Amino acid sequence: MQWLRGWRKRGGFAQADLYSRATIYALLWLAVALQVMYSVTRPVRHSGAPAALIAASCLLGVAQGVYCTSLASGGLAEYLGQATLSRRLVAFGAGLMVTNLAAVLVLASEVGLREFPGLAVLLCAAVMPFTMAHSLIVRKRMSALVQLGALGAVCGAVLVLGGDRGLVAACMACMVGGPAWYAVTTRCSAWHLGVMWKLHQAKDVEARLAVAEERLRFGRDLHDVMGRNLAVIALKSELAVQLARRGRPEAVDQMTEVQRMAHEAQREVREVVRGYREADLTTELRGAQGVLEAAGIECTVSGPPDGLPVDVQSALGWVVREAATNVLRHGDARRCVITVARSAAAATLTVENDGAAGGSGSGSTPGTGLAGLRERLTAVDGTLTAGPAPGGRFRLTAEVPLTELTDGSGSPETGSRPPTDTRTTDHLPAQTHPPTPTLTSAATPASTAAPHSAPPASAEEATA
């Protein structure tokens, strides 16, 4: 029972592969067994035919079976697109079949066609191993032509040796019911195995795509989380350098703020790695306002309206984060307006800033940030548009359709989605919704971060 335990240990695909191959090889060796068996029947043994001729017929049948088994294995590999079989090997198999068939016909002439009742079956058995393997290598039309050629050669040889019409008809029936049926069966088994291989490869590709998608998602999350924080750290570091060169003691305060923001960024990266990071729209709006004002950019925020679904708030929160990062990195903005509006059909977020007249504003060249935002919005059927606006301004607009209706109190009506998802909020850390906004803690307004640091920031210091 060792083979049974080995069979059970195989996977479903391995079992199907082994079953298909074993079926083809079993049919092939069944034909070899028929040839050997009919070559040593009583009429042959008592006919006076030379023993060497009988042995040659049997040995040629076995040799053809061994060679055609290897040929069928190579044919399966070529059918599945795994390898290419040399046509010289196919030609040698054809020559071996002709030799085997000639030995059977010589043996039949020694025994006598009328005294050999199993001659039709013996002739078919001599042809079947090669035609089975050949059907896997060539196209169906070519295989059919080979079958017809073998049928004509066998029937013609029987007529030449003096066979009557009944024997010719029996040979025709055996050739159609034997080699032709074997070729169709072999081809169907190979087709079934090919389908299984494609499914197996599709599952493998699906697994690799899932890994690649997860890597892209992780990279996008790191970009969204770290981009703004690193931009503010760079801004404050440059400001600290300028203050230190002027001998201002406020440089220490700025570097302390940089240190705190670095720790905050480290904590957020850990949350991304653990899968706990969830953007909150209100927190992101306040944080973006604090960051922009710390950079000397006047920021006006309106919204968000009450009653927005959690997934919509999360998607728009990521848009606010990325938009604030782009305002800091690109252009020479002095003023930014962030508006969150809600209608009966959709929630709309608009971020508009000046300083993009020279074509270097945010979004002038598509980047990974906006591409990542579009992917996030696609998950909630949202859209994102970004481009220059009149007056040398740059406008980014995100729109998410609302599939839920809310009542007058702002809470979802009956049948709407619950405001929280227990699958994602049960395991979130306590700092997911802290009393002090997370993004605001990343960078406070300039008036709070350094109350006695310097006189009102000049344009050079603000853009630094």
Residue pairs with C-beta under 8 A, 6 or more apart in sequence:
7 15
7 18
10 18
13 196
13 199
13 200
16 192
16 193
16 196
17 193
17 196
17 197
20 189
20 190
20 192
20 193
20 196
21 73
21 76
21 193
23 185
23 189
24 72
24 76
24 132
24 186
24 189
24 190
25 69
25 72
27 132
27 182
27 185
27 186
28 65
28 68
28 69
28 72
28 128
28 129
28 132
28 133
29 65
29 69
31 65
31 124
31 125
31 128
31 129
31 132
31 178
31 182
32 61
32 62
32 64
32 65
32 125
32 129
34 121
34 122
34 125
35 57
35 58
35 61
35 100
35 104
35 122
35 125
35 126
36 58
36 61
36 62
38 44
38 118
38 121
38 122
38 125
39 54
39 57
39 58
39 61
39 104
39 107
39 122
40 54
40 58
41 118
43 111
43 115
43 116
43 117
44 54
44 107
44 111
44 116
45 54
47 110
47 111
47 112
47 115
48 110
49 107
49 110
49 111
50 110
53 103
53 106
53 107
53 110
54 107
56 103
57 100
57 103
57 104
57 107
60 96
60 99
60 100
60 103
61 100
61 125
61 126
63 96
63 100
64 93
64 96
64 97
64 100
64 126
64 129
64 130
65 129
67 92
67 93
67 96
68 93
68 129
68 130
68 132
68 133
71 85
71 89
71 90
71 93
71 130
71 133
71 134
71 137
72 132
72 133
72 136
72 186
74 83
74 85
74 89
74 137
75 85
75 133
75 134
75 135
75 136
75 137
75 190
76 136
76 190
76 193
77 83
77 85
78 84
78 85
78 136
78 137
79 136
79 137
79 190
79 194
80 190
80 193
80 194
80 197
85 137
90 134
90 137
93 130
93 133
93 134
94 130
94 134
96 130
97 126
97 127
97 129
97 130
97 131
100 126
101 123
101 126
101 127
101 153
101 154
101 157
104 122
104 123
104 126
105 123
105 157
105 161
108 116
108 119
108 122
108 123
108 161
109 161
113 119
113 158
113 161
113 162
113 163
113 167
116 122
119 158
119 167
119 171
120 167
120 170
120 171
120 173
120 174
121 174
121 178
123 154
123 158
123 171
123 174
123 175
124 154
124 171
124 174
124 175
124 178
124 179
125 178
127 150
127 154
127 175
127 178
127 179
128 178
128 179
128 182
131 143
131 146
131 147
131 150
131 179
131 182
131 183
132 179
132 182
132 183
132 186
133 186
134 143
134 146
134 183
135 143
135 183
135 184
135 186
135 187
136 186
136 187
136 190
138 146
140 187
143 183
143 187
147 175
147 179
147 180
147 183
150 175
150 179
151 172
151 175
151 176
154 171
154 175
155 168
155 171
155 172
155 175
158 167
158 168
158 171
159 168
163 171
218 272
220 368
220 372
220 375
220 376
221 272
221 277
222 269
222 272
223 368
223 369
223 372
224 318
224 321
224 322
224 369
224 372
225 265
225 268
225 269
225 272
225 277
225 321
226 265
226 268
226 269
227 321
227 322
227 325
227 329
227 369
228 288
228 291
228 321
228 322
228 324
228 325
228 328
228 439
228 442
229 261
229 264
229 265
229 268
229 442
230 265
231 325
231 328
231 329
232 261
232 291
232 294
232 295
232 328
232 442
232 443
233 258
233 261
233 262
233 265
235 294
235 295
235 328
235 464
236 254
236 255
236 257
236 258
236 261
236 294
236 443
237 254
237 255
237 258
238 464
239 254
239 461
239 464
240 251
240 254
240 255
240 258
241 251
242 461
242 464
243 250
243 251
243 254
243 453
243 454
244 251
248 453
248 454
250 450
250 452
250 453
250 454
253 449
253 450
253 453
254 449
254 450
254 453
257 443
257 444
257 449
260 441
261 442
261 443
264 438
264 441
264 442
265 442
267 431
268 277
268 438
271 277
271 429
276 427
276 428
276 429
276 432
278 314
278 424
278 428
278 432
279 313
279 314
279 315
279 317
279 318
279 320
279 321
280 313
280 314
280 317
280 432
280 433
280 438
281 304
281 308
281 313
281 314
281 316
281 317
281 320
281 340
282 304
282 313
282 437
283 317
283 433
283 437
283 438
283 439
283 440
284 317
284 318
284 320
284 321
284 439
285 301
285 303
285 304
285 320
285 338
285 340
286 301
286 437
286 439
286 440
287 321
287 324
287 437
287 438
287 439
287 440
287 441
287 442
287 443
288 299
288 301
288 320
288 321
288 323
288 324
288 338
288 439
289 299
289 301
289 338
289 440
290 437
290 439
290 440
290 442
290 443
290 444
290 445
291 324
291 328
291 439
291 442
291 443
292 298
292 299
292 324
292 327
292 328
292 333
292 336
293 299
293 445
293 446
293 447
294 443
294 444
294 445
294 446
294 449
295 328
295 446
295 462
296 334
296 446
296 457
296 461
296 462
296 463
297 327
297 328
297 333
297 334
297 335
297 336
297 353
297 462
298 334
298 335
298 336
299 335
299 336
299 337
299 338
300 335
300 336
300 337
300 338
301 338
301 339
302 338
302 339
302 340
303 338
303 339
303 340
303 341
303 342
303 349
304 313
304 316
304 340
304 342
304 347
305 340
305 341
305 342
305 347
306 410
307 342
307 406
307 410
307 411
307 412
308 316
308 342
308 347
308 402
309 402
309 404
309 412
309 417
309 419
310 419
310 420
310 421
311 379
311 380
312 347
312 380
312 382
312 400
312 402
315 376
315 377
315 379
315 380
315 382
315 398
315 400
316 340
316 347
316 349
316 398
316 400
318 373
318 376
319 349
319 351
319 373
319 376
319 377
319 384
319 396
319 398
320 338
320 349
320 351
321 439
322 369
322 370
322 372
322 373
323 338
323 351
323 362
323 396
324 351
325 369
326 362
326 363
326 369
326 396
327 333
327 336
327 351
327 353
327 362
329 362
330 356
330 360
330 361
330 362
330 363
330 364
331 353
331 354
331 355
331 356
331 358
331 360
331 361
331 362
331 394
332 355
332 463
333 353
333 354
333 355
333 356
334 354
334 355
335 353
335 354
336 351
336 352
336 353
336 354
337 350
337 351
337 352
337 353
338 349
338 350
338 351
339 348
339 349
339 350
339 351
339 352
340 347
340 348
340 349
340 350
341 347
341 348
341 350
342 348
342 402
344 402
345 401
345 402
346 399
346 400
346 401
346 402
347 399
347 400
347 402
348 397
348 398
348 399
348 400
349 397
349 398
349 399
350 395
350 396
350 397
351 395
351 396
351 397
352 389
352 393
352 394
352 395
352 396
353 361
353 362
353 393
353 394
354 391
354 392
354 393
354 394
355 361
355 392
355 394
356 362
356 364
356 388
356 392
356 393
356 394
357 392
359 388
361 388
361 394
362 386
362 394
362 396
363 370
363 386
363 387
363 394
363 396
364 388
370 384
370 386
373 384
373 398
374 384
377 383
377 384
377 398
377 400
380 400
380 401
381 400
381 401
382 398
382 399
382 400
382 401
383 398
383 399
384 396
384 397
384 398
384 399
385 396
385 397
386 394
386 395
386 396
386 397
387 394
387 395
388 394
388 395
389 395
404 412
404 413
404 416
404 417
405 412
405 413
405 416
406 412
406 413
406 416
407 413
411 419
412 418
412 419
425 432
431 438
443 449
446 453
446 457
454 461
